[in-house]
Amino acid sequence: MIQIEQISKKYKGSDNFSVSNLDLFIQEKEIFGLLGPNGAGKTTLISILCSLIKPTSGSFSINGLTYQKHKNQLKQLIGIVPQEYALYPTLTAFENLKYFGSMYGLKGKSLDNKINAALEHLGLLPFANKPIDTFSGGMKRRVNLIASILHDPKVLFLDEPTVGVDVQSKNVIIGFLQDLNKKGTTIIYTSHHLNEAESFCTRVAIIDHGKIITKGKPAELINEHHGTHNLEDVFLRLTGKALRDHA
Ligand SMILES: Nc1ncnc2c1ncn2[C@@H]1O[C@H](COP(=O)(O)OP(=O)(O)OP(=O)(O)O)[C@@H](O)[C@H]1O
């Protein structure tokens, strides 16, 4: 389980807090959605939980492990699917995945079998030996996903895993994540696709201006906000219709 206590983050040179006194508890085996407008603080929160950046104040633990005391154990426990592709464009999909597997100490036939099984599950086996720079956006997203799960993480963080992919790729990615979750992986993901989050997530939190403004099961949130018919209605009611452009 993930326990977040009073986490705040103010970036250097910034006047505002990107995440502000945030408390959250996520149970094991949940599929938890972090939803919010552009700039709400979703990526900042995920980056803190993945120990990619340090909070300004507050603390968190994952299955009782903290960054301060259990850095290496935490690295083995979690998987991270970043928003940007973290792949080597001139290497093939298989070569990329061998490289990422080896970073977690995996090797040999068992790694090869694992890579091939995941490539097959995500419809990529015919393209295993093609360089990544020939892949479509949806194919890269699927390779990015495999790279993060080869070490069987108990907790998987995904930052917009279905952004910019077609419906077919999206369905394959969501199906793959549901299978992982059935096998016991806790999933924390961010998305702007509210229909997807409504059907995929066991619980969601809507974040705005670095704070959680509501959280719960999608159906409960829709029930609580009279006159709303879906999660997008709830989201717009709570976050407003104004654009969030900033430069
Ligand atoms: N490295 C940084 N330095 C300064 N400010 C930052 C940095 N990264 C993010 N911010 C600011 O922190 C706030 C939260 O950004 P964050 O990327 O966490 O939001 P988000 O909810 O993930 O948005 P999006 O949906 O657009 O990805 C924004 O105001 C953003 O401009």
The ligand as a Gaussian input file, in Angstrom:
#p B3LYP/6-31G(d) Opt

LIG

0 1
 N       10.659000      21.322000     -13.542000
 C        9.751000      22.244000     -13.232000
 N       10.124000      23.493000     -12.842000
 C        9.205000      24.422000     -12.509000
 N        7.872000      24.227000     -12.548000
 C        7.430000      23.004000     -12.942000
 C        8.347000      21.962000     -13.309000
 N        7.616000      20.857000     -13.655000
 C        6.320000      21.213000     -13.508000
 N        6.214000      22.488000     -13.083000
 C        4.971000      23.203000     -12.784000
 O        4.278000      22.474000     -11.775000
 C        2.872000      22.506000     -12.016000
 C        2.362000      21.073000     -12.077000
 O        2.916000      20.465000     -13.242000
 P        2.710000      18.926000     -13.557000
 O        3.516000      18.615000     -14.780000
 O        2.945000      18.138000     -12.344000
 O        1.149000      18.902000     -13.916000
 P        0.282000      17.781000     -14.618000
 O       -0.975000      17.668000     -13.827000
 O        1.082000      16.535000     -14.788000
 O       -0.028000      18.442000     -16.031000
 P       -0.231000      17.789000     -17.496000
 O       -1.605000      17.215000     -17.487000
 O       -0.120000      18.982000     -18.397000
 O        0.848000      16.770000     -17.710000
 C        2.664000      23.296000     -13.303000
 O        2.349000      24.627000     -12.952000
 C        4.012000      23.242000     -13.986000
 O        4.246000      24.390000     -14.775000

